[in-house]
Amino acid sequence: ICNIGRQDVVIDNLEPEEGFLSCHPTFEEYYVSLKKTLFENLSYYTDARAIVIPSFGEPQYLVSIDSKDGLSYLTYRILKEQIGISNKNKGKIEYREYKMELDTTLANRLHELFFLATSKARYPEEPYFGTDGITYTFMSSKQFYGTRSGKIWSPEGGRLLGLVQITDWLAKCAKEKEIADRDKMIVKINELIEKFRKN
């Protein structure tokens, strides 16, 4: 998937994520397959969710924080092979899943961060280039607000890079079944929350 436009534009807000009805017909089957697989058995309503889509070669994956019966869970789900846009996938697409319980304090801070980030999504004033990178789509739900989502392509700095780094850290934690550097990362999460609150 490519993003086309200027390369020197600094993007510090997520861009609204296009819904299925507005996507190009070329991508319809691709997005249906991707969502059906990555979201399997997960609620549409999520505290914090990131869908990571590399342009070429590497498999797509999902990181999701979801609450059930008063507990919070972290899920990292990665496809065994990449779903290609032009692929006609037949049968069940396989993935590896790593899941662990997450403490309430950390889950709540991540929920606030993702909801703030998606709430601040807006279209960039100018287009930007990109032919080989990674598209990150973030989602977060809140009672009475519904589910909000936004995306960014390979951020190089700023608060969006911080959001990506948090996503990578969560994937690693789930895979290793250990919340490494918890206190350090909570500080980072809180700093990002303040940055997203400002504008």
RAQUI-V264170 format. One record per backbone hydrogen bond with DSSP energy under -0.5 kcal/mol. CO is the residue of the C=O (numbers start at 1). NH is the residue of the N-H. Records with the same first field share a line. If there is no record, write none. Layout:
BEGIN
CO: NH / NH
END
This chain:
BEGIN
4: 128
6: 129
9: 11
10: 12
14: 122
15: 151
19: 22 / 23
20: 23
24: 27 / 28
25: 28
27: 31
28: 32
29: 33
30: 34
31: 35
32: 36
33: 37
34: 38
35: 39
37: 40
39: 42
46: 141
48: 65
49: 139
50: 52 / 63
51: 53 / 137
52: 54 / 61
53: 135
56: 58
60: 79
61: 52
62: 77
63: 50
64: 66 / 75
65: 47 / 48
66: 73
68: 71
71: 68
72: 102
73: 66 / 75
74: 100
75: 64
76: 98
77: 62
78: 96
82: 84
84: 87
87: 89
92: 94
94: 80
96: 78
98: 76
100: 74
102: 72
103: 107
104: 108
105: 109
106: 110
107: 111
108: 112
109: 113
110: 114
111: 115
112: 116
113: 117
114: 118
115: 119
116: 120
118: 121
127: 6
130: 3
133: 55
134: 136 / 154
135: 53 / 137
136: 152
137: 51
138: 150
139: 49
140: 148
142: 145 / 146
146: 142
148: 140
149: 17
150: 138
151: 15
152: 136 / 154
157: 161
158: 162
159: 163
160: 164
161: 165
162: 166
163: 167
164: 168
165: 169
166: 170
167: 171
168: 172
169: 173
170: 174
171: 175
172: 176
173: 177 / 178
178: 180
179: 182
181: 185
182: 186
183: 187
184: 188
185: 189
186: 190
187: 191
188: 192
189: 193
190: 194
191: 195
192: 196
193: 197
194: 198
195: 199
END
